[in-house]
Amino acid sequence: MPANKPPHSPLAERMRPTRLEHFVGQEHLIGPGKFLSQLIDRGAIPSLLFWGPPGSGKTTLATILAHATSAHFVFFSAVLSGVKEIRQIVEQAKELQQQSGTPTILFVDEIHRFNKSQQDAFLPHVENGLLTLIGATTENPSFQITAPLLSRCQVLLLVPLQQQDLKKVLMRALTDTETGLGALALTLEEQALSLLAEAADGDCRRALNLLDTAAALTLESLRRTPQPDGGQIITAAGVQETLQQRTLRYDAKGEEHYNLISALHKSLRDSDPDGAVYWLERMLTSGEDPLYIARRMIRFASEDIGNADPQALQVTLNCREAFHMLGMPEGELALIQAAVYLATAPKSNALYTCAQKVREDIHRTGSLPVPLHLRNAPTALMKDFGYGHGYRYAHDDRDGLVRQEHLPAELAGRKYYEPTNRGFEAVIKDRLTKWKLILKQRAQHHEQQTKK
């Protein structure tokens, strides 16, 4: 048993590999000829940022890199440490460099938890080569890491482990007599192995913790009721007892939150009710605020459906009201009903495009004055200045239509709303087309009468 891995440390820590050939998963980084393999062969490690979900191997890869280069490896937690500890590490790194030329690799776990000034404290020492920084984060570095630090580090994306990778890790831990559970002489049913791999949800640490618990429960059960043949088998039923309730990988304010709401929004936009209800249920199961989902669907009803189905907005408003009244779990079906309605409704982004065009013109032209004929004139003075002069009252016309400009003179004739041919917008488009034709015919008739 290695000195730094006492027998009572967690199984996941004891099984952490220190050599690349023992690492499982992340083939896009460690496979033959891939980036990390080349770095180890070359023996020169640049500053890196490992970005990936929990249990994907960020800390393990950093440890392997440190061993491969014989560097002094310092583990540093952004949760427990601050700038004071950074200064101490810097002084120690200077001494090592001067005395033996030994490089220092500083591994910062959860580096996204450092604020800007704390992250800036690394910059001069990374830039002059005193420290090789390896940061680990579960959050998107684009948003959580300062631009100067980000520019000095190579970002490597780690992905959740595949089930076949997790099964390899589990079987290795079960049979390893030095650091694993091999001395217990346990065997694992195939179905139990699959259950553990599925429940781990791509997280290697979780897989090993579940195996450790399942092994302990199995041994306790066998102590009370020994098997006639003396066998020690971790069964599927034993694993089910271990699992109790599956916890999904999710962060209500982090990357996964935005990934899932994006998937829901795009499923709705692409008219896929199956995808929509799946991602909605994933968010609910993971603990997302249901009213947040309701608010996003209300926005969607106007942004991606609009007047193609005006009822969509009312459906989503009713959905929010229903959930507010019922709560969970009763109100869940109201959310699903709204999602299915939105997914199967005709789509139009005409309102969204219209709003963008209007904002662009307002930004470009500023505070253009309201045309005089559109202004009210409640006083004689205002009438004298031409307020309301020339305004034509639509209800006085037999068709309720009048020909007059409603935009500032600089924007006269500008078209913002362009309805599609989908859903109720087709009716709106036909109506606008007919109105324009009527006004055009009137203008032509007026022109002919004037010439006579």
C-alpha positions as CSV (number, residue, x, y, z in Angstrom):
1,M,0.0,0.0,0.0
2,P,1.6,3.3,-1.0
3,A,2.3,5.6,1.9
4,N,0.2,8.4,0.6
5,K,-2.8,6.2,0.3
6,P,-3.7,4.7,3.7
7,P,-5.9,1.6,3.8
8,H,-8.8,3.6,5.3
9,S,-8.9,6.3,2.6
10,P,-11.9,6.1,0.2
11,L,-11.7,3.5,-2.5
12,A,-11.8,6.2,-5.2
13,E,-8.6,7.8,-3.8
14,R,-6.8,4.4,-3.3
15,M,-7.5,3.5,-6.9
16,R,-6.4,6.7,-8.4
17,P,-3.8,5.8,-11.1
18,T,-0.4,7.5,-11.2
19,R,0.6,6.3,-14.7
20,L,-1.1,7.1,-18.0
21,E,-1.4,3.5,-19.1
22,H,-3.7,2.8,-16.1
23,F,-6.0,5.7,-16.8
24,V,-9.4,4.8,-18.3
25,G,-11.4,7.1,-20.6
26,Q,-10.7,10.5,-22.3
27,E,-9.2,8.8,-25.4
28,H,-9.3,12.0,-27.3
29,L,-6.6,13.3,-24.9
30,I,-4.6,10.3,-23.9
31,G,-4.8,8.0,-26.9
32,P,-1.7,7.3,-29.0
33,G,-0.4,10.5,-30.5
34,K,-3.0,12.6,-28.7
35,F,-2.2,15.8,-26.9
36,L,-1.5,14.6,-23.3
37,S,0.4,11.6,-24.6
38,Q,2.7,13.9,-26.6
39,L,3.2,16.2,-23.6
40,I,4.4,13.3,-21.4
41,D,6.6,11.9,-24.2
42,R,8.2,15.3,-24.6
43,G,8.5,15.9,-20.8
44,A,7.4,19.5,-21.0
45,I,4.1,20.5,-19.5
46,P,2.5,23.9,-20.2
47,S,-0.1,25.5,-18.0
48,L,-3.5,23.8,-18.5
49,L,-7.1,24.1,-17.6
50,F,-9.0,20.8,-17.3
51,W,-12.7,21.5,-17.9
52,G,-15.1,18.7,-17.3
53,P,-17.8,17.2,-15.0
54,P,-17.1,15.6,-11.6
55,G,-15.3,12.3,-11.7
56,S,-14.0,12.7,-15.2
57,G,-10.3,12.5,-14.2
58,K,-9.2,16.1,-13.9
59,T,-7.2,15.6,-10.6
60,T,-5.9,12.2,-11.8
61,L,-4.5,13.5,-15.0
62,A,-2.8,16.4,-13.2
63,T,-1.2,13.8,-10.8
64,I,-0.1,11.7,-13.7
65,L,1.5,14.7,-15.5
66,A,3.4,15.6,-12.3
67,H,4.7,12.1,-11.9
68,A,5.7,11.9,-15.6
69,T,7.9,15.0,-15.3
70,S,9.3,14.4,-11.8
71,A,8.0,17.8,-10.8
72,H,7.1,19.0,-7.3
73,F,3.3,18.6,-7.2
74,V,1.3,20.9,-5.0
75,F,-2.4,20.3,-4.5
76,F,-4.3,23.5,-3.8
77,S,-8.1,23.8,-3.2
78,A,-9.8,27.1,-4.2
79,V,-12.4,26.3,-1.6
80,L,-10.1,26.1,1.4
81,S,-7.1,28.3,0.4
82,G,-6.4,31.9,-0.6
83,V,-3.8,34.4,-1.6
84,K,-1.8,33.9,1.6
85,E,-1.2,30.2,0.7
86,I,-0.3,31.1,-2.9
87,R,2.6,33.3,-1.6
88,Q,3.8,30.4,0.5
89,I,3.8,28.1,-2.5
90,V,5.6,30.7,-4.6
91,E,8.4,31.0,-2.0
92,Q,8.7,27.2,-1.8
93,A,8.8,27.0,-5.6
94,K,11.6,29.6,-5.8
95,E,13.7,27.6,-3.2
96,L,13.2,24.3,-5.1
97,Q,14.2,26.0,-8.4
98,Q,17.3,27.5,-6.9
99,Q,18.5,24.5,-5.0
100,S,17.7,21.6,-7.4
101,G,16.1,23.0,-10.5
102,T,13.0,21.1,-9.7
103,P,9.9,22.5,-11.4
104,T,6.6,23.0,-9.5
105,I,3.2,22.0,-10.8
106,L,0.5,23.8,-8.9
107,F,-2.8,22.0,-9.3
108,V,-5.8,24.2,-8.3
109,D,-9.0,22.3,-7.8
110,E,-12.2,24.2,-8.5
111,I,-10.3,27.2,-9.8
112,H,-13.5,28.9,-10.8
113,R,-14.2,29.6,-7.2
114,F,-11.4,32.2,-7.1
115,N,-12.3,35.8,-7.7
116,K,-10.6,38.0,-10.2
117,S,-7.9,39.3,-7.9
118,Q,-7.1,35.8,-6.6
119,Q,-6.8,34.5,-10.2
120,D,-4.5,37.5,-11.0
121,A,-2.2,36.4,-8.2
122,F,-1.1,33.5,-10.4
123,L,-0.3,35.5,-13.5
124,P,3.3,36.7,-12.9
125,H,4.5,33.3,-11.7
126,V,2.8,31.5,-14.6
127,E,4.2,34.0,-17.0
128,N,7.8,33.8,-15.8
129,G,7.7,30.0,-15.7
130,L,8.1,29.6,-11.9
131,L,4.8,27.7,-11.7
132,T,3.1,25.4,-14.1
133,L,-0.6,25.9,-13.4
134,I,-3.1,23.1,-13.9
135,G,-6.6,24.2,-13.0
136,A,-9.6,22.0,-12.7
137,T,-13.1,23.4,-13.2
138,T,-16.6,22.1,-13.7
139,E,-17.7,25.5,-15.0
140,N,-17.2,27.0,-18.4
141,P,-13.8,28.7,-18.4
142,S,-15.1,31.4,-20.8
143,F,-17.3,32.8,-18.0
144,Q,-15.4,31.8,-14.9
145,I,-11.7,32.3,-15.6
146,T,-10.2,35.8,-16.2
147,A,-9.1,36.5,-19.8
148,P,-5.4,37.1,-18.9
149,L,-5.2,33.8,-17.1
150,L,-7.2,32.0,-19.8
151,S,-4.8,33.3,-22.5
152,R,-1.9,31.7,-20.7
153,C,-3.5,28.2,-20.4
154,Q,-4.4,25.5,-22.8
155,V,-8.0,24.4,-22.1
156,L,-8.7,20.7,-22.3
157,L,-12.3,19.4,-22.3
158,L,-13.0,16.2,-20.4
159,V,-16.2,14.3,-21.0
160,P,-18.3,12.0,-18.8
161,L,-16.9,8.4,-18.8
162,Q,-18.7,5.9,-21.0
163,Q,-20.3,2.9,-19.3
164,Q,-17.7,0.4,-20.7
165,D,-15.0,2.6,-19.2
166,L,-16.7,2.6,-15.8
167,K,-17.1,-1.2,-15.9
168,K,-13.3,-1.5,-16.5
169,V,-12.6,0.7,-13.5
170,L,-15.1,-1.2,-11.3
171,M,-13.7,-4.6,-12.2
172,R,-10.1,-3.4,-11.6
173,A,-11.1,-2.1,-8.1
174,L,-12.9,-5.3,-7.3
175,T,-9.9,-7.5,-8.1
176,D,-7.0,-5.3,-7.1
177,T,-5.5,-6.9,-4.0
178,E,-3.1,-4.0,-3.3
179,T,-5.2,-0.9,-3.3
180,G,-8.7,-2.2,-4.2
181,L,-11.1,-4.8,-2.8
182,G,-9.4,-7.9,-4.1
183,A,-8.6,-9.2,-0.6
184,L,-12.3,-9.5,0.1
185,A,-12.7,-12.2,-2.6
186,L,-16.0,-10.7,-3.8
187,T,-17.6,-11.3,-7.2
188,L,-20.0,-9.1,-9.1
189,E,-23.1,-10.2,-11.0
190,E,-23.2,-8.9,-14.6
191,Q,-26.5,-7.1,-13.9
192,A,-25.1,-5.6,-10.7
193,L,-22.0,-4.3,-12.7
194,S,-24.3,-2.7,-15.3
195,L,-26.5,-1.1,-12.6
196,L,-23.4,0.5,-10.9
197,A,-22.1,1.8,-14.2
198,E,-25.5,3.3,-15.1
199,A,-26.0,4.9,-11.7
200,A,-22.6,6.5,-11.8
201,D,-23.8,8.7,-14.6
202,G,-20.3,9.1,-16.1
203,D,-18.7,9.9,-12.8
204,C,-15.8,7.5,-11.9
205,R,-15.6,8.7,-8.3
206,R,-19.3,8.0,-7.8
207,A,-18.9,4.5,-9.4
208,L,-16.2,3.5,-7.0
209,N,-18.0,4.9,-4.0
210,L,-21.1,3.0,-4.9
211,L,-19.0,-0.2,-5.3
212,D,-17.4,0.4,-1.9
213,T,-20.8,0.8,-0.3
214,A,-22.3,-2.2,-2.1
215,A,-19.3,-4.4,-1.0
216,A,-19.7,-3.3,2.6
217,L,-23.5,-4.0,2.6
218,T,-22.9,-7.4,1.0
219,L,-20.3,-8.5,3.6
220,E,-22.6,-7.3,6.4
221,S,-25.5,-9.3,4.9
222,L,-23.4,-12.4,4.5
223,R,-22.2,-12.0,8.1
224,R,-25.7,-12.3,9.3
225,T,-26.8,-14.9,6.7
226,P,-23.8,-16.9,5.3
227,Q,-24.4,-18.6,1.9
228,P,-24.3,-22.4,1.9
229,D,-21.5,-22.5,-0.7
230,G,-19.5,-19.8,1.0
231,G,-19.7,-17.5,-2.0
232,Q,-19.5,-13.8,-1.7
233,I,-21.5,-12.2,-4.5
234,I,-22.6,-8.6,-4.9
235,T,-26.0,-9.1,-6.5
236,A,-28.2,-6.8,-8.5
237,A,-30.6,-6.6,-5.5
238,G,-27.7,-5.6,-3.3
239,V,-26.8,-2.8,-5.7
240,Q,-30.4,-1.6,-5.8
241,E,-30.3,-1.3,-2.0
242,T,-27.1,0.7,-2.3
243,L,-28.5,3.1,-4.9
244,Q,-31.7,4.0,-3.2
245,Q,-32.3,7.1,-5.3
246,R,-30.3,8.2,-8.3
247,T,-28.9,11.8,-8.2
248,L,-28.5,13.4,-11.6
249,R,-25.5,15.6,-12.5
250,Y,-26.8,19.2,-12.4
251,D,-26.0,22.7,-11.2
252,A,-28.9,25.1,-11.2
253,K,-26.6,28.1,-11.8
254,G,-23.9,26.4,-13.8
255,E,-23.0,25.0,-17.2
256,E,-25.4,22.1,-17.1
257,H,-28.3,24.4,-16.3
258,Y,-27.8,26.3,-19.5
259,N,-27.1,23.2,-21.5
260,L,-30.4,21.6,-20.5
261,I,-32.6,24.7,-21.0
262,S,-30.9,25.2,-24.4
263,A,-31.8,21.6,-25.3
264,L,-35.4,22.2,-24.2
265,H,-35.7,25.5,-26.2
266,K,-34.3,23.9,-29.4
267,S,-36.5,20.8,-29.1
268,L,-39.6,23.1,-28.8
269,R,-38.4,25.3,-31.8
270,D,-37.8,22.1,-33.9
271,S,-41.3,20.9,-33.2
272,D,-40.1,17.8,-31.3
273,P,-42.5,17.0,-28.4
274,D,-40.5,13.9,-27.4
275,G,-37.3,15.8,-27.0
276,A,-39.1,18.7,-25.2
277,V,-40.7,16.5,-22.5
278,Y,-37.4,14.6,-22.0
279,W,-35.3,17.7,-21.3
280,L,-38.1,19.3,-19.3
281,E,-38.3,16.2,-17.1
282,R,-34.5,16.0,-16.8
283,M,-34.6,19.6,-15.4
284,L,-37.4,18.8,-13.0
285,T,-35.8,15.6,-11.8
286,S,-32.5,17.4,-11.3
287,G,-34.2,20.0,-9.0
288,E,-34.7,22.9,-11.3
289,D,-37.2,25.6,-10.3
290,P,-40.4,24.6,-12.2
291,L,-41.5,28.3,-12.4
292,Y,-38.2,29.1,-14.2
293,I,-39.1,26.6,-16.9
294,A,-42.6,28.1,-17.1
295,R,-41.2,31.6,-17.5
296,R,-38.9,30.3,-20.3
297,M,-41.9,28.7,-22.1
298,I,-43.8,32.0,-21.8
299,R,-40.9,33.8,-23.5
300,F,-40.8,31.0,-26.2
301,A,-44.5,31.4,-26.9
302,S,-43.8,35.0,-28.2
303,E,-40.3,34.5,-29.5
304,D,-40.7,31.3,-31.6
305,I,-44.5,31.1,-32.2
306,G,-45.9,34.6,-31.8
307,N,-49.0,35.2,-34.0
308,A,-48.6,31.9,-35.8
309,D,-50.6,30.7,-32.8
310,P,-51.7,33.5,-30.5
311,Q,-53.2,30.9,-28.1
312,A,-49.7,29.6,-27.3
313,L,-49.0,32.6,-25.0
314,Q,-52.3,32.0,-23.1
315,V,-51.5,28.3,-22.7
316,T,-48.1,29.1,-21.1
317,L,-49.6,31.8,-18.9
318,N,-52.3,29.3,-17.8
319,C,-49.5,26.7,-17.2
320,R,-47.7,29.1,-14.9
321,E,-50.9,29.9,-13.0
322,A,-51.8,26.2,-12.7
323,F,-48.4,25.2,-11.4
324,H,-48.4,28.2,-9.0
325,M,-51.7,26.9,-7.6
326,L,-50.8,23.1,-7.5
327,G,-47.1,22.9,-7.0
328,M,-45.2,19.6,-7.3
329,P,-46.0,16.9,-8.2
330,E,-49.6,17.8,-9.3
331,G,-48.5,20.8,-11.4
332,E,-45.9,18.8,-13.4
333,L,-48.5,17.8,-16.0
334,A,-49.4,21.4,-16.7
335,L,-45.7,22.0,-17.6
336,I,-45.7,19.0,-19.9
337,Q,-49.0,20.0,-21.5
338,A,-47.6,23.4,-22.3
339,A,-44.4,22.0,-23.6
340,V,-46.2,19.6,-25.9
341,Y,-48.5,22.4,-27.1
342,L,-45.6,24.7,-27.9
343,A,-43.7,21.9,-29.7
344,T,-46.6,21.1,-31.9
345,A,-47.7,24.7,-32.6
346,P,-46.8,26.4,-35.9
347,K,-43.6,28.4,-35.6
348,S,-42.8,32.0,-36.4
349,N,-40.0,34.3,-35.2
350,A,-41.6,37.3,-37.0
351,L,-42.2,39.2,-33.7
352,Y,-38.6,38.5,-32.6
353,T,-37.2,39.7,-35.9
354,C,-39.6,42.7,-35.8
355,A,-38.4,43.8,-32.4
356,Q,-34.7,43.5,-33.5
357,K,-35.3,45.7,-36.5
358,V,-37.1,48.3,-34.5
359,R,-34.3,48.4,-31.8
360,E,-31.7,48.8,-34.5
361,D,-33.5,51.7,-36.1
362,I,-34.1,53.4,-32.7
363,H,-30.4,53.0,-31.8
364,R,-29.4,54.4,-35.2
365,T,-31.8,57.3,-35.4
366,G,-32.3,58.3,-31.8
367,S,-35.3,60.3,-30.5
368,L,-37.1,61.1,-33.7
369,P,-40.1,63.5,-33.1
370,V,-43.6,62.1,-33.4
371,P,-45.2,63.4,-36.6
372,L,-47.5,66.3,-35.9
373,H,-50.6,64.6,-37.3
374,L,-50.3,61.8,-34.8
375,R,-50.1,64.1,-31.8
376,N,-53.2,64.9,-29.7
377,A,-54.2,68.6,-29.5
378,P,-56.1,69.1,-26.2
379,T,-55.4,72.9,-26.2
380,A,-55.9,75.7,-28.7
381,L,-52.1,76.5,-28.5
382,M,-51.2,73.0,-29.6
383,K,-53.7,73.2,-32.5
384,D,-52.1,76.4,-33.5
385,F,-48.7,74.6,-33.7
386,G,-50.3,72.0,-36.0
387,Y,-50.8,69.2,-33.5
388,G,-53.2,66.7,-34.9
389,H,-53.5,68.6,-38.2
390,G,-54.4,66.2,-41.1
391,Y,-55.1,63.2,-38.9
392,R,-57.6,60.9,-40.5
393,Y,-59.9,58.9,-38.1
394,A,-60.0,55.3,-39.3
395,H,-63.6,54.6,-38.0
396,D,-65.0,57.3,-40.3
397,D,-64.0,55.1,-43.3
398,R,-66.4,52.4,-44.6
399,D,-63.6,49.7,-44.4
400,G,-61.9,51.2,-41.2
401,L,-58.8,51.9,-43.4
402,V,-57.0,55.2,-43.9
403,R,-53.8,55.9,-45.8
404,Q,-51.4,57.9,-43.6
405,E,-47.8,57.5,-42.3
406,H,-47.3,56.4,-38.7
407,L,-43.5,56.5,-38.6
408,P,-41.2,59.5,-38.3
409,A,-40.4,61.0,-41.7
410,E,-36.8,59.6,-41.6
411,L,-38.3,56.0,-41.4
412,A,-41.3,56.5,-43.7
413,G,-42.2,53.2,-45.5
414,R,-40.0,51.0,-43.2
415,K,-41.4,47.5,-42.8
416,Y,-40.8,45.7,-39.5
417,Y,-43.4,43.0,-39.1
418,E,-43.3,40.5,-41.9
419,P,-45.7,37.6,-41.0
420,T,-45.0,34.1,-42.3
421,N,-47.3,31.7,-44.1
422,R,-47.6,29.5,-41.1
423,G,-50.6,29.1,-38.7
424,F,-52.7,32.1,-37.9
425,E,-50.0,34.4,-39.3
426,A,-51.1,33.3,-42.7
427,V,-54.4,34.8,-42.0
428,I,-52.7,38.0,-40.7
429,K,-50.6,38.1,-43.8
430,D,-53.6,37.7,-46.1
431,R,-55.4,40.4,-44.2
432,L,-52.5,42.9,-44.5
433,T,-52.2,42.1,-48.2
434,K,-55.8,42.8,-48.8
435,W,-55.7,46.1,-46.8
436,K,-52.7,47.3,-48.8
437,L,-54.5,46.4,-52.1
438,I,-57.6,48.4,-51.0
439,L,-55.5,51.4,-50.1
440,K,-53.5,51.1,-53.3
441,Q,-56.7,50.9,-55.4
442,R,-58.1,54.0,-53.6
443,A,-54.8,55.9,-54.3
444,Q,-55.0,55.0,-58.0
445,H,-58.7,56.0,-58.2
446,H,-57.9,59.3,-56.4
447,E,-55.1,59.9,-58.9
448,Q,-57.3,59.3,-61.9
449,Q,-60.0,61.6,-60.5
450,T,-57.5,64.3,-59.9
451,K,-56.3,64.1,-63.5
452,K,-59.8,64.6,-64.8
